[in-house]
Amino acid sequence: MTKIAFIGLGNMGGPMAANLAKAGHDVTATDLSIGAIDRAVEAGCKRGDTVADAVKDADIVVTMLPAGAHVRSVYTESYGVIGNAKAGALFIDSSTIDVDSARAVSGVASEKGFAMVDAPVSGGVAAATAGALTFMVGGADEAFQQARPVLEGMGKNIFHAGAAGNGQVAKICNNMLLGISMIGTCEAFNLAEKLGLDAQTFFDISSTASGQSWSMTSYCPAPGPVPSAPSNRDYQPGFAAAMMLKDMRLAQEAAHKAKAATPLGAQAEALYALMESAGKDDLDFSGVMKLINGRL
Ligand code: NAD
């Protein structure tokens, strides 16, 4: 039985820790929120009162935190993971964070003799609850192989993307593409409607033609053609525009540093930021349709 410390029991981490306990692992869970720890204990985890307390006996430490600053402090400060974990422990950070923080924290861990992988996820709370997440993993081969059985307790598809930080690279590049393709899909459906072509007929044609994409066939932003899509429930998420904006910002930050031209990524970030400034970023990201068709 693997001893796991789980840190960060929010919308995603809560169900992920519960699934690890359900899979038979010995999970000690901690968070800044006592309520979140209580819920994890109800779901079969042991109580960790502090990070140091949770990690001290763990073979594997999993973190699911909001952003890079949280990951840096939870790992590197004196109260944190690196200073209190036992020798030989493996670290798995599943938070979505900037590539530089992922590589910096992995570097500090490595200097102190610990292996670490970044393993951000694709799939929201529903996939976390169902144990059906996709993991994109960056780190050494050996660390990836060691992390795999734990990740299998929380997800279905597990990809090794290469060296440290490459999991985050895969995640932000995928989400930048998704954010852009969603806006293009909205523009096409809106133009079709304005020109007198109904959404279903356009969908029937374009979904089997060259305009086809996941944004259209699995998540159509126009109500009607894909019944399970958030567009049919007034754009309740799903994947909130606020989360998409976070990922678009991470992609732009990385693009600036890498001197990579991402003109459409920049435009897409600006459009999701308009949803934020309109106070509508709690809608699903496909609700960018409302911005495009003037009904926000
Ligand atoms: P959340 O805000 O619900 O949870 C984060 C948790 O971390 C909170 O419970 C918070 O108390 C805890 N935390 C913060 N600082 C801490 C510290 N110092 N010590 C212990 N606990 C601490 O966020 P979430 O929705 O669970 O997302 C977590 C990560 O997963 C984010 O990086 C997010 O971008 C990514 N993600 C989220 C989704 C989603 O649909 N929610 C999907 C994919 C990826």
Boltz pocket constraint, residues with backbone or C-beta under 6 A from the ligand:
constraints:
  - pocket:
      binder: B
      contacts: [[A, 7], [A, 8], [A, 9], [A, 10], [A, 11], [A, 12], [A, 13], [A, 30], [A, 31], [A, 32], [A, 33], [A, 36], [A, 51], [A, 64], [A, 65], [A, 66], [A, 67], [A, 70], [A, 74], [A, 94], [A, 95], [A, 96], [A, 97], [A, 121], [A, 122], [A, 123], [A, 124], [A, 125], [A, 238], [A, 239], [A, 243], [A, 246]]
      max_distance: 6.0
